[in-house]
Amino acid sequence: MIDTAHLADVRRRDPSAVAAAWATRRRRPLLDGDDKILIVAADHMARGALGVRDEPTAMSSRPDVLERLAIALARPGVDGVLGTPDVLEDLLLAGLLEEKLVIGSMNRGGLQGATFELDDRLTAYTAQDIADRGLDGGKMLTRICLDDPGTVATLEQCARNVTELAAHETMAMVEPFWSVGVDGRVRNQLDPDSVIRSMQVASGLGATSAYTWLKVPVVDDMDRVLESTTLPVLLLGGDPTGNPQDVYATWGRALKAPTAAGLVIGRALLYPPDGDVAGAVDVAAELVHGGIRS
């Protein structure tokens, strides 16, 4: 159980504790024991996206979110977490990031439902911030919409992020989507050709792709999707609404591809339909690592 009252007290009385905790955090290799990783994602809230399935405010309680993350991070086979500074610092102060991969979310400016939603500008970590704090990577949302002039600024910023992270020999996790505007809302195109097109654009961002990993949704014809790159690909769990067993089977098939490097899953693990966070995480760990590691 995370003592959120204690966290609030530390934040109020001793804000320098955050920097001190980053400086002493025990790190681990990116790949530890096999070639795949399982990352729990918790950066949705900073973009105003609080909903899970049919509950629009499911992620509004920070104690509840943190408790779910604590359960997930304690399970064997979970390699790390992806989040914005506020979430990661709560987990850090609670002592939950020792020997875990920590991926900082960089651009959360495209707020869900805003008229500027496709302006995914840098609002959280910079590459230098990630290096200074000893994080293990930086993640950037990269939505590409041919009808929105804001896309080119997003592409330019993400390219700069990739180059700067590579200069620090740090993973750049690029999450591309081919997107369209429909009735004032952004819709990501989730057909294989659109996903492949977005991956090709994302792969070419920056002065080098040496440290670039792609984070892509699981769609139809994943064999062809995953053959479209030699870069490591992390599969996006998203917020699935179908039968969990069917979803798990789809993830498992996709993970067999040579370029598949693991899963990044948030709501599907933290808010499973049956409420069993530990059970959902254990299934994902089994899929990724071929057996839950001790």
RAJO-V965792 format. One record per residue. N is the residue number from 1. RES is the residue in one small letter. PHI is phi in whole degrees, -180 to 180 (none if undefined). Layout:
N_RES_PHI + N_RES_PHI
This chain:
1_m_none + 2_i_-81 + 3_d_-86 + 4_t_-70 + 5_a_-64 + 6_h_-66 + 7_l_-59 + 8_a_-62 + 9_d_-68 + 10_v_-63 + 11_r_-62 + 12_r_-76 + 13_r_-95 + 14_d_-143 + 15_p_-61 + 16_s_-69 + 17_a_-63 + 18_v_-65 + 19_a_-61 + 20_a_-63 + 21_a_-70 + 22_w_-62 + 23_a_-66 + 24_t_-109 + 25_r_-62 + 26_r_-81 + 27_r_-101 + 28_r_-140 + 29_p_-65 + 30_l_-60 + 31_l_-109 + 32_d_-131 + 33_g_99 + 34_d_-148 + 35_d_-101 + 36_k_-131 + 37_i_-134 + 38_l_-119 + 39_i_-118 + 40_v_-93 + 41_a_-97 + 42_a_-147 + 43_d_-114 + 44_h_-63 + 45_m_-62 + 46_a_-68 + 47_r_-101 + 48_g_79 + 49_a_-97 + 50_l_-107 + 51_g_-86 + 52_v_-135 + 53_r_53 + 54_d_-99 + 55_e_-112 + 56_p_-69 + 57_t_-121 + 58_a_-59 + 59_m_-104 + 60_s_-82 + 61_s_-93 + 62_r_-66 + 63_p_-57 + 64_d_-67 + 65_v_-60 + 66_l_-65 + 67_e_-65 + 68_r_-65 + 69_l_-65 + 70_a_-62 + 71_i_-62 + 72_a_-64 + 73_l_-69 + 74_a_-83 + 75_r_-80 + 76_p_-59 + 77_g_92 + 78_v_-87 + 79_d_-89 + 80_g_176 + 81_v_-142 + 82_l_-120 + 83_g_-165 + 84_t_-86 + 85_p_-55 + 86_d_-63 + 87_v_-69 + 88_l_-62 + 89_e_-70 + 90_d_-62 + 91_l_-66 + 92_l_-62 + 93_l_-65 + 94_a_-84 + 95_g_77 + 96_l_-99 + 97_l_-107 + 98_e_-67 + 99_e_56 + 100_k_-117 + 101_l_-73 + 102_v_-126 + 103_i_-110 + 104_g_-90 + 105_s_-79 + 106_m_-102 + 107_n_-118 + 108_r_-119 + 109_g_-76 + 110_g_-84 + 111_l_-63 + 112_q_-59 + 113_g_86 + 114_a_-77 + 115_t_-67 + 116_f_-105 + 117_e_-59 + 118_l_-85 + 119_d_-90 + 120_d_-85 + 121_r_-81 + 122_l_-69 + 123_t_-133 + 124_a_-122 + 125_y_-73 + 126_t_-98 + 127_a_-61 + 128_q_-67 + 129_d_-58 + 130_i_-62 + 131_a_-66 + 132_d_-63 + 133_r_-91 + 134_g_73 + 135_l_-74 + 136_d_-101 + 137_g_176 + 138_g_-128 + 139_k_-109 + 140_m_-135 + 141_l_-75 + 142_t_-134 + 143_r_-91 + 144_i_-115 + 145_c_-126 + 146_l_-68 + 147_d_-95 + 148_d_-120 + 149_p_-65 + 150_g_-69 + 151_t_-60 + 152_v_-66 + 153_a_-68 + 154_t_-62 + 155_l_-61 + 156_e_-63 + 157_q_-65 + 158_c_-65 + 159_a_-62 + 160_r_-64 + 161_n_-59 + 162_v_-59 + 163_t_-63 + 164_e_-71 + 165_l_-65 + 166_a_-62 + 167_a_-63 + 168_h_-96 + 169_e_55 + 170_t_-126 + 171_m_-56 + 172_a_-109 + 173_m_-94 + 174_v_-101 + 175_e_-112 + 176_p_-92 + 177_f_-139 + 178_w_-90 + 179_s_-120 + 180_v_-137 + 181_g_-96 + 182_v_-131 + 183_d_54 + 184_g_81 + 185_r_-122 + 186_v_-88 + 187_r_-124 + 188_n_-84 + 189_q_-81 + 190_l_-110 + 191_d_-96 + 192_p_-56 + 193_d_-65 + 194_s_-68 + 195_v_-64 + 196_i_-61 + 197_r_-61 + 198_s_-65 + 199_m_-65 + 200_q_-66 + 201_v_-65 + 202_a_-63 + 203_s_-64 + 204_g_-90 + 205_l_-77 + 206_g_90 + 207_a_-81 + 208_t_-154 + 209_s_-106 + 210_a_-60 + 211_y_-114 + 212_t_-87 + 213_w_-117 + 214_l_-101 + 215_k_-122 + 216_v_-131 + 217_p_-73 + 218_v_-86 + 219_v_-129 + 220_d_-65 + 221_d_57 + 222_m_-66 + 223_d_-59 + 224_r_-70 + 225_v_-60 + 226_l_-77 + 227_e_-83 + 228_s_-85 + 229_t_-152 + 230_t_-104 + 231_l_-73 + 232_p_-62 + 233_v_-121 + 234_l_-100 + 235_l_-85 + 236_l_-88 + 237_g_-74 + 238_g_68 + 239_d_-125 + 240_p_-66 + 241_t_-115 + 242_g_-84 + 243_n_-61 + 244_p_-54 + 245_q_-65 + 246_d_-67 + 247_v_-63 + 248_y_-62 + 249_a_-64 + 250_t_-64 + 251_w_-60 + 252_g_-61 + 253_r_-64 + 254_a_-66 + 255_l_-67 + 256_k_-79 + 257_a_-69 + 258_p_-58 + 259_t_-88 + 260_a_-71 + 261_a_-112 + 262_g_139 + 263_l_-124 + 264_v_-122 + 265_i_-132 + 266_g_-114 + 267_r_-62 + 268_a_-63 + 269_l_-94 + 270_l_-76 + 271_y_-133 + 272_p_-67 + 273_p_-55 + 274_d_-91 + 275_g_80 + 276_d_-91 + 277_v_-62 + 278_a_-60 + 279_g_-64 + 280_a_-65 + 281_v_-65 + 282_d_-64 + 283_v_-64 + 284_a_-63 + 285_a_-64 + 286_e_-64 + 287_l_-64 + 288_v_-75 + 289_h_-103 + 290_g_68 + 291_g_141 + 292_i_-69 + 293_r_-85 + 294_s_-88
